[in-house]
Amino acid sequence: KIEYNLEKESTIHLSVYNLLGQRVRDIENTYKTAGTYTSIWNGLNNQGQQMPSGVYIVEINNQESRSIKFVTLLK
């Protein structure tokens, strides 16, 4: 689960990267109104393959801000 809050409406981009900085999954690229949201990453990459257990970087950004979170994927 990846939870985030938008103070005002905007288009958000939510992506997952490995620790080498390579993008492994695009989760959202959507226009949303202000509010609190939850997105789910099922552990798959953009090609539908299961990613190995480990630490990943989640980037959430819009026109005004950027947020980085570290998450641990456990199998």
Z-matrix of the N, CA and C atoms (Angstrom, degrees):
N
C 1 1.449
C 2 1.515 1 109.86
N 3 1.308 2 115.23 1 135.32
C 4 1.460 3 121.52 2 176.85
C 5 1.527 4 106.69 3 -124.95
N 6 1.322 5 115.88 4 112.33
C 7 1.456 6 120.47 5 -177.55
C 8 1.523 7 109.73 6 -104.17
N 9 1.327 8 115.19 7 141.81
C 10 1.468 9 120.07 8 178.25
C 11 1.517 10 109.63 9 -152.89
N 12 1.318 11 114.78 10 160.61
C 13 1.458 12 122.05 11 -177.16
C 14 1.535 13 109.32 12 -125.21
N 15 1.318 14 116.40 13 134.62
C 16 1.464 15 122.03 14 174.94
C 17 1.520 16 108.62 15 -109.59
N 18 1.313 17 116.39 16 125.34
C 19 1.464 18 120.13 17 179.32
C 20 1.518 19 111.97 18 -76.62
N 21 1.343 20 116.27 19 -28.39
C 22 1.461 21 119.55 20 174.97
C 23 1.524 22 108.65 21 -148.73
N 24 1.315 23 115.44 22 163.89
C 25 1.464 24 120.04 23 -175.41
C 26 1.516 25 111.57 24 -62.36
N 27 1.317 26 115.87 25 142.11
C 28 1.456 27 121.30 26 178.94
C 29 1.528 28 109.45 27 -172.25
N 30 1.306 29 115.05 28 170.46
C 31 1.455 30 120.90 29 173.14
C 32 1.518 31 107.58 30 -88.49
N 33 1.312 32 116.95 31 128.15
C 34 1.456 33 120.63 32 -179.87
C 35 1.528 34 109.90 33 -111.70
N 36 1.316 35 113.75 34 149.91
C 37 1.455 36 122.49 35 174.86
C 38 1.519 37 106.34 36 -123.49
N 39 1.323 38 116.81 37 122.95
C 40 1.455 39 121.78 38 -179.57
C 41 1.525 40 107.36 39 -124.02
N 42 1.330 41 116.15 40 119.38
C 43 1.465 42 121.51 41 -177.19
C 44 1.518 43 110.01 42 -134.76
N 45 1.341 44 115.26 43 156.44
C 46 1.462 45 122.99 44 176.86
C 47 1.523 46 108.39 45 -115.05
N 48 1.336 47 115.85 46 134.94
C 49 1.466 48 122.82 47 179.93
C 50 1.519 49 109.58 48 -123.91
N 51 1.338 50 115.99 49 151.43
C 52 1.457 51 118.70 50 171.37
C 53 1.528 52 108.04 51 -82.48
N 54 1.329 53 116.92 52 177.81
C 55 1.468 54 119.69 53 -176.11
C 56 1.526 55 113.04 54 -72.56
N 57 1.323 56 117.61 55 -8.31
C 58 1.463 57 120.87 56 173.53
C 59 1.529 58 111.26 57 -87.43
N 60 1.334 59 116.46 58 -1.72
C 61 1.460 60 121.15 59 179.46
C 62 1.512 61 113.77 60 85.93
N 63 1.322 62 117.56 61 9.93
C 64 1.462 63 121.64 62 178.83
C 65 1.528 64 109.64 63 -86.03
N 66 1.327 65 116.25 64 128.97
C 67 1.461 66 119.67 65 178.90
C 68 1.529 67 108.66 66 -70.19
N 69 1.336 68 115.72 67 125.47
C 70 1.463 69 119.55 68 -179.62
C 71 1.525 70 112.18 69 -108.36
N 72 1.333 71 117.15 70 -23.30
C 73 1.465 72 119.21 71 -178.32
C 74 1.525 73 110.84 72 -153.90
N 75 1.337 74 115.93 73 132.40
C 76 1.460 75 122.55 74 169.56
C 77 1.520 76 106.26 75 -99.31
N 78 1.324 77 116.47 76 118.61
C 79 1.469 78 119.91 77 -176.68
C 80 1.517 79 111.50 78 -96.50
N 81 1.322 80 116.96 79 -45.34
C 82 1.462 81 119.78 80 -178.89
C 83 1.518 82 110.90 81 -140.36
N 84 1.304 83 114.89 82 146.37
C 85 1.462 84 124.37 83 171.03
C 86 1.525 85 104.17 84 -150.73
N 87 1.327 86 115.60 85 79.19
C 88 1.454 87 121.86 86 -164.37
C 89 1.520 88 111.74 87 -142.22
N 90 1.319 89 115.63 88 149.03
C 91 1.469 90 121.72 89 172.22
C 92 1.523 91 108.18 90 -83.95
N 93 1.335 92 116.74 91 129.53
C 94 1.470 93 121.37 92 -179.52
C 95 1.515 94 110.16 93 -134.74
N 96 1.325 95 115.20 94 150.53
C 97 1.451 96 121.26 95 174.09
C 98 1.530 97 109.05 96 -81.36
N 99 1.324 98 116.98 97 169.39
C 100 1.458 99 121.14 98 178.71
C 101 1.525 100 109.79 99 -60.27
N 102 1.326 101 116.05 100 144.76
C 103 1.459 102 120.19 101 178.84
C 104 1.515 103 111.75 102 150.03
N 105 1.315 104 115.26 103 -174.74
C 106 1.461 105 123.15 104 179.35
C 107 1.518 106 108.83 105 -105.11
N 108 1.320 107 115.94 106 135.55
C 109 1.463 108 121.32 107 -175.67
C 110 1.521 109 111.05 108 -132.50
N 111 1.312 110 115.35 109 157.88
C 112 1.456 111 122.76 110 174.51
C 113 1.524 112 108.41 111 -131.07
N 114 1.312 113 116.54 112 128.81
C 115 1.459 114 122.52 113 174.22
C 116 1.519 115 107.92 114 -115.72
N 117 1.301 116 115.99 115 152.69
C 118 1.457 117 121.98 116 -179.59
C 119 1.521 118 109.36 117 -114.70
N 120 1.337 119 116.10 118 130.02
C 121 1.467 120 120.58 119 169.74
C 122 1.516 121 106.59 120 -107.03
N 123 1.307 122 116.03 121 120.21
C 124 1.464 123 121.24 122 -176.47
C 125 1.525 124 113.55 123 -86.09
N 126 1.327 125 117.80 124 7.04
C 127 1.452 126 121.44 125 177.44
C 128 1.518 127 114.42 126 86.99
N 129 1.336 128 116.81 127 4.75
C 130 1.454 129 120.63 128 179.70
C 131 1.528 130 110.32 129 -95.42
N 132 1.338 131 116.22 130 152.25
C 133 1.457 132 119.87 131 174.25
C 134 1.528 133 109.31 132 -89.37
N 135 1.318 134 117.32 133 -176.43
C 136 1.473 135 121.12 134 -177.80
C 137 1.524 136 113.12 135 -65.81
N 138 1.341 137 117.57 136 -17.77
C 139 1.462 138 120.90 137 178.00
C 140 1.524 139 112.41 138 -94.23
N 141 1.342 140 117.09 139 2.33
C 142 1.460 141 121.39 140 178.31
C 143 1.517 142 114.37 141 85.76
N 144 1.325 143 117.18 142 10.67
C 145 1.464 144 121.07 143 179.35
C 146 1.519 145 110.28 144 -93.07
N 147 1.336 146 116.33 145 143.73
C 148 1.466 147 121.82 146 178.44
C 149 1.524 148 109.74 147 -69.00
N 150 1.318 149 116.22 148 130.38
C 151 1.459 150 121.39 149 177.50
C 152 1.532 151 108.84 150 -83.87
N 153 1.338 152 117.09 151 151.11
C 154 1.465 153 119.46 152 179.18
C 155 1.525 154 111.44 153 -72.22
N 156 1.316 155 115.47 154 158.68
C 157 1.466 156 120.33 155 174.74
C 158 1.517 157 108.85 156 -58.35
N 159 1.325 158 115.98 157 146.64
C 160 1.455 159 120.13 158 178.60
C 161 1.510 160 111.78 159 155.81
N 162 1.318 161 115.51 160 -170.97
C 163 1.464 162 122.74 161 -178.91
C 164 1.523 163 108.47 162 -97.31
N 165 1.324 164 115.82 163 135.99
C 166 1.451 165 122.83 164 179.77
C 167 1.520 166 109.16 165 -130.98
N 168 1.320 167 115.88 166 159.83
C 169 1.461 168 122.73 167 179.54
C 170 1.522 169 108.04 168 -107.21
N 171 1.321 170 116.24 169 129.85
C 172 1.461 171 121.97 170 175.74
C 173 1.516 172 107.34 171 -108.14
N 174 1.332 173 116.16 172 126.18
C 175 1.461 174 121.62 173 178.15
C 176 1.522 175 108.68 174 -113.64
N 177 1.323 176 115.69 175 126.72
C 178 1.462 177 122.66 176 175.67
C 179 1.515 178 106.59 177 -120.48
N 180 1.329 179 117.30 178 120.09
C 181 1.461 180 117.78 179 177.87
C 182 1.519 181 111.10 180 -141.35
N 183 1.325 182 113.70 181 156.90
C 184 1.460 183 122.52 182 174.29
C 185 1.518 184 107.30 183 -139.48
N 186 1.317 185 117.29 184 -164.65
C 187 1.459 186 120.12 185 -176.78
C 188 1.526 187 112.83 186 -65.78
N 189 1.332 188 118.17 187 -23.59
C 190 1.454 189 121.00 188 -172.17
C 191 1.519 190 115.58 189 -112.95
N 192 1.317 191 118.42 190 -19.71
C 193 1.460 192 118.60 191 -175.02
C 194 1.528 193 111.15 192 -150.36
N 195 1.327 194 113.19 193 166.43
C 196 1.463 195 120.93 194 179.06
C 197 1.515 196 107.35 195 -141.67
N 198 1.325 197 116.45 196 135.41
C 199 1.454 198 121.48 197 180.00
C 200 1.524 199 108.83 198 -129.64
N 201 1.325 200 115.35 199 137.60
C 202 1.459 201 121.84 200 178.99
C 203 1.530 202 107.65 201 -119.93
N 204 1.335 203 116.01 202 133.99
C 205 1.456 204 121.46 203 176.10
C 206 1.519 205 107.85 204 -133.02
N 207 1.320 206 116.06 205 146.93
C 208 1.454 207 121.35 206 173.32
C 209 1.522 208 107.65 207 -100.44
N 210 1.332 209 115.86 208 134.27
C 211 1.458 210 121.19 209 178.63
C 212 1.520 211 108.40 210 -128.34
N 213 1.329 212 115.25 211 154.61
C 214 1.460 213 121.30 212 176.87
C 215 1.518 214 108.36 213 -112.42
N 216 1.318 215 115.99 214 126.80
C 217 1.458 216 121.57 215 176.47
C 218 1.521 217 107.35 216 -98.47
N 219 1.332 218 116.53 217 121.92
C 220 1.454 219 122.39 218 178.83
C 221 1.513 220 108.97 219 -117.55
N 222 1.304 221 116.72 220 135.94
C 223 1.461 222 120.77 221 176.84
C 224 1.495 223 110.08 222 -95.60
